[in-house]
Amino acid sequence: MNVYDVIVIGGGFIGVSSAYHLARLGSRVLLLEAYDIASGTSGACSGRTQVNEGHLDDLNLFLIREGYKRHQTLSEELGMPTDWHPLGYLCLVKEGQDHLWTSWSERAVALSKAGIPTEMLDVKSVQEAEPKLNTDGVMGAAFSVEGVLNPFRLCYAYVEAAKRFGAEVRAYTPVTAFEIEGQRVVSVVAGKERFSAGVVAVMCGAWTPTVTRLAGIEVPIQHTAAEAFITEPLPPLINNTIGLADFYETIHGKGKAVSFGVSPHLEGSLLVGEAVTMTSELHRRVTSWGVSLVAAELAHYFPTLGHFSIIRSWGRPTSFTPDEEPIIGWLPGLDNLYTASCMIETITKVPLMGEYIAQDIRQERVSIPFERFSPLRFAAQR
Ligand SMILES: Cc1cc2nc3c(=O)[nH]c(=O)nc-3n(C[C@H](O)[C@H](O)[C@H](O)COP(=O)(O)OP(=O)(O)OC[C@H]3O[C@@H](n4cnc5c(N)ncnc54)[C@H](O)[C@@H]3O)c2cc1C
């Protein structure tokens, strides 16, 4: 009963999309998630299909452009709404940040040339786009049309579609051990149960190192802890997602930092982030300083907002590798242990990447140079 072609561990964007594509291609799949589906970092995110913030190489631009297109028909493909809709993104550059204005102007040219239209707006145009935004100290903004969806709906749409193709999905089933014989993981232990499969795929986001370590394998995944919150439904306030061009400068290398980003969601709530802490601990907590400083940023940029209620706040780890590229492929040392984690612009790319990951696991031809993401690149550096 407990024998599968592939066991996927982790019910976030990467795990659920890979499980769906594996099942669709004919693999017998088991998905194991420690808590609820989307209870990790996927259920903590802003739901943006980001298009303009990533690396500018050809492969990344292709994945953004084509992944973005797939979102336009994804609800139809999966048979459930993801609530995806196009929405503008205004990336604010502040006065005195001439270096960011220059780099975003260059980025806008490269993105537009690659089919991702991006333009630089002066402060007057920013104010016209967002009449209620406090533009004191704002020089202008980079603007692209991206999109936003409900991350829980995206995950559940994938899960339900995977089930229709025969996948078995077990929530509240944390993997606690691997049994290894020779070069193979022969069973996955979750509590009192044991499961076997030809391939075991660890897709646990920031928790990936804790799971691969059960097989004695270290992966160079690091994380920061990020906090965000959602407000009660509010009268219309903003027309676009708004963020700051100095986000990465602000948080980079700091023990604690606060930046600002806000997205409007369908029912009128605002999803607002982020306070970031550098920590080795993997936790889901928020801090009083984080939530209050992010709320103060919201009040600064929207002074007419007045009082608002936060209906939920959360913290989750955000994972990344030393070279800020994803880590996807077979892990060295064992013949059947695979991993996929640390994508950038994960939501935008996941409809494509889930399919490529499934093909790679099934040892079918993948039409992009997937070896670029291989964990072996880190083994080679040691
Ligand atoms: C505040 C915030 C805003 C963000 N906004 C965006 C955005 O707008 N757009 C975007 O693309 N990205 C955004 N991100 C990043 C995005 O959320 C992540 O890239 C993405 O969720 C990672 O997905 P994942 O599947 O790799 O990991 P996760 O969603 O973390 O999934 C891993 C799963 O593995 C499970 N797991 C762990 N250990 C075990 C175990 N032993 N056994 C079984 N299961 C286990 C966990 O419970 C978890 O559910 C944001 C992140 C944050 C924190």
The ligand as a MOL file (V3000), in Angstrom:
LIG
                    3D

  0  0  0     0  0            999 V3000
M  V30 BEGIN CTAB
M  V30 COUNTS 53 58 0 0 0
M  V30 BEGIN ATOM
M  V30 1 C 6.4730 38.1390 3.8560 0
M  V30 2 C 6.8210 37.3890 2.5950 0
M  V30 3 C 6.3240 37.8420 1.3800 0
M  V30 4 C 6.6420 37.1450 0.2040 0
M  V30 5 N 6.0570 37.5630 -0.9580 0
M  V30 6 C 6.2450 36.8530 -2.0970 0
M  V30 7 C 5.5530 37.1970 -3.2750 0
M  V30 8 O 4.7640 38.1310 -3.2920 0
M  V30 9 N 5.7780 36.4500 -4.3900 0
M  V30 10 C 6.6420 35.3760 -4.3890 0
M  V30 11 O 6.8150 34.7380 -5.4320 0
M  V30 12 N 7.2970 35.0210 -3.2680 0
M  V30 13 C 7.1150 35.7080 -2.1190 0
M  V30 14 N 7.7410 35.3230 -0.9670 0
M  V30 15 C 8.6340 34.1500 -1.0160 0
M  V30 16 C 7.7850 32.8660 -1.1370 0
M  V30 17 O 6.8460 32.8390 -0.1000 0
M  V30 18 C 8.6930 31.6260 -1.0670 0
M  V30 19 O 9.6450 31.7040 -2.1110 0
M  V30 20 C 7.8910 30.3390 -1.2360 0
M  V30 21 O 6.7920 30.2810 -0.3660 0
M  V30 22 C 8.7520 29.1060 -1.0050 0
M  V30 23 O 7.9680 27.9700 -1.2830 0
M  V30 24 P 8.4740 26.5370 -0.9190 0
M  V30 25 O 7.5080 25.5570 -1.4690 0
M  V30 26 O 9.9080 26.3940 -1.3310 0
M  V30 27 O 8.5430 26.5020 0.6760 0
M  V30 28 P 7.3630 26.4800 1.8330 0
M  V30 29 O 6.1370 27.1700 1.3890 0
M  V30 30 O 8.0250 26.9290 3.0580 0
M  V30 31 O 7.0140 24.9370 1.8970 0
M  V30 32 C 7.8200 24.0000 2.5900 0
M  V30 33 C 6.8950 23.0980 3.3700 0
M  V30 34 O 7.6620 22.0150 3.9150 0
M  V30 35 C 7.0260 21.6400 5.1270 0
M  V30 36 N 7.9490 20.8230 5.9470 0
M  V30 37 C 9.0170 21.2440 6.6640 0
M  V30 38 N 9.5760 20.2100 7.2970 0
M  V30 39 C 8.8550 19.1000 6.9700 0
M  V30 40 C 8.9130 17.7350 7.3340 0
M  V30 41 N 9.8570 17.2680 8.1870 0
M  V30 42 N 8.0040 16.8710 6.8340 0
M  V30 43 C 7.0330 17.2990 5.9810 0
M  V30 44 N 6.9160 18.5970 5.6240 0
M  V30 45 C 7.8110 19.4920 6.1080 0
M  V30 46 C 6.6920 22.9820 5.7830 0
M  V30 47 O 5.6890 22.8450 6.7730 0
M  V30 48 C 6.2390 23.7850 4.5690 0
M  V30 49 O 4.8270 23.7600 4.3880 0
M  V30 50 C 7.4840 35.9900 0.2340 0
M  V30 51 C 7.9750 35.5420 1.4570 0
M  V30 52 C 7.6520 36.2280 2.6340 0
M  V30 53 C 8.1720 35.6960 3.9460 0
M  V30 END ATOM
M  V30 BEGIN BOND
M  V30 1 1 1 2
M  V30 2 1 2 3
M  V30 3 2 2 52
M  V30 4 2 3 4
M  V30 5 1 4 5
M  V30 6 1 4 50
M  V30 7 2 5 6
M  V30 8 1 6 7
M  V30 9 1 6 13
M  V30 10 2 7 8
M  V30 11 1 7 9
M  V30 12 1 9 10
M  V30 13 2 10 11
M  V30 14 1 10 12
M  V30 15 2 12 13
M  V30 16 1 13 14
M  V30 17 1 14 15
M  V30 18 1 14 50
M  V30 19 1 15 16
M  V30 20 1 16 17
M  V30 21 1 16 18
M  V30 22 1 18 19
M  V30 23 1 18 20
M  V30 24 1 20 21
M  V30 25 1 20 22
M  V30 26 1 22 23
M  V30 27 1 23 24
M  V30 28 2 24 25
M  V30 29 1 24 26
M  V30 30 1 24 27
M  V30 31 1 27 28
M  V30 32 2 28 29
M  V30 33 1 28 30
M  V30 34 1 28 31
M  V30 35 1 31 32
M  V30 36 1 32 33
M  V30 37 1 33 34
M  V30 38 1 33 48
M  V30 39 1 34 35
M  V30 40 1 35 36
M  V30 41 1 35 46
M  V30 42 1 36 37
M  V30 43 1 36 45
M  V30 44 2 37 38
M  V30 45 1 38 39
M  V30 46 1 39 40
M  V30 47 2 39 45
M  V30 48 1 40 41
M  V30 49 2 40 42
M  V30 50 1 42 43
M  V30 51 2 43 44
M  V30 52 1 44 45
M  V30 53 1 46 47
M  V30 54 1 46 48
M  V30 55 1 48 49
M  V30 56 2 50 51
M  V30 57 1 51 52
M  V30 58 1 52 53
M  V30 END BOND
M  V30 END CTAB
M  END
